[in-house]
Amino acid sequence: MRICLEATSLRGLRSGVGHTTSELHRALVASDPTIEVTLLAMSAGRDASLRAAAQLPRTTLRGGHALVRAASWLWWRTELFPADRFCGRADVFHGPNYLLPPLRKPAGVVTVYDLSFDRLPQMCSPGVLRLGGVVGTTMRRAQRIITASAFTASEIADLYPDVADRVRVVPVGVREVFFAPRPAPKAAEPYLAFLGNLELRKGIDVLLDAFAAVHEQRPDARLVLIGQPSVGWEDVSAKHARLLGTAATAVGYPDDATVASTLAGARALVYPSRYEGFGMPPLEAMACGTRVIASSAASLPEVCGPHATYIDAGNADALAVAMIDALTHDADPDATKAAREHARSFTWERTAAETIAVYKEAMEAR
């Protein structure tokens, strides 16, 4: 099978989509020696990260030049210049980041993680809103649509009923780095962690409101925020400037090993998101052996199962109570073991096998 994988997300510092695309690519070529992958970069350049991805077996790198970049500007507006002119022979073209260009011959598959641009537009960046403006078009181009949760499948069926029969649920995997974190340096003070964009959709405002109350009762407690500032962070950080200057620290996105080590040393991962299409950070924390406090919103109960402590999204008082409990009481070893086993069930081998099955469906439907 010849697969063209849209690969722009593999450039530079990788987001969650970049990691997902990278792991899917690795698992696909490892799963079947007959699979050939073309990585098509719709950017105007190639970098070391993209070139490194192309070193995997049976992988070819195309794109990454100005002509493809110019063509991609048209793809979200017209049906001109089908993308398979640039990727060579392919049986399937997979857009793993919401977007699928027009195609002549390959079957089209697109991955859609959530519909935040439809459900919470006031909490989305201009770039995400622009993306939302073309997702309907790209889903209608696809023979099959992949999403990672039954929750998002139901969201697509609700908002885009004309493509509901094309949707297939394929959960993603947890990366191995989180199952064997390097030992965390002994922290002088107990801390809680958050992992994700520092934005309103993730409940960063509720988190800091709750931690302000926690800190009054537990002045020794600390909060480590792992992620990049996004929508709403400027106002939230201004409101809590004193707290952020003392007990709470935003550390950006360090390397994967440091993220895993930080999670492993935390008393709990706190994840009060208002809207998630999947929710990988809670599973990564479980893999590290760390407790999870999460909102009961959207896909999170589906993904975390009985292995998280749930609070209502937006309820800072309930969140503060759960955080104090995590700081005060040690985790149950049996619960930690069960949570790690739950995280271990999300494998990239399974993701690759189920994705290949979707590719075959798409080829038959072409």
Secondary structure, 3 states (H helix, E strand, C coil): CEEEEECHHHCCCCCHHHHHHHHHHHHHHHHCCCCEEEEEECCCCCCHHHHHHCCCCCEEEEECCHHHHHHHHHHCCCCCCCCHHHHCCCCEEEECCCCCCCCCCCEEEEECCCCHHHHCHHHCCHHHHHHHHHHHHHHHHCCEEEECCHHHHHHHHHHCHHHHHHEEECCCCCCHHHCCCCCCCCCCCCEEEEECCECHHHCHHHHHHHHHHHHHHCCCCEEEEEECECCCHHHHHHHCHHHHCCCEEECECCCHHHHHHHHHHCCCEEECCCCCCCCHHHHHHHHCCCCEEEECCCCHHHHHHHHCEEECCCCHHHHHHHHHHHHHCCCCHHHHHHHHHHHHCCCHHHHHHHHHHHHHHHHHHC
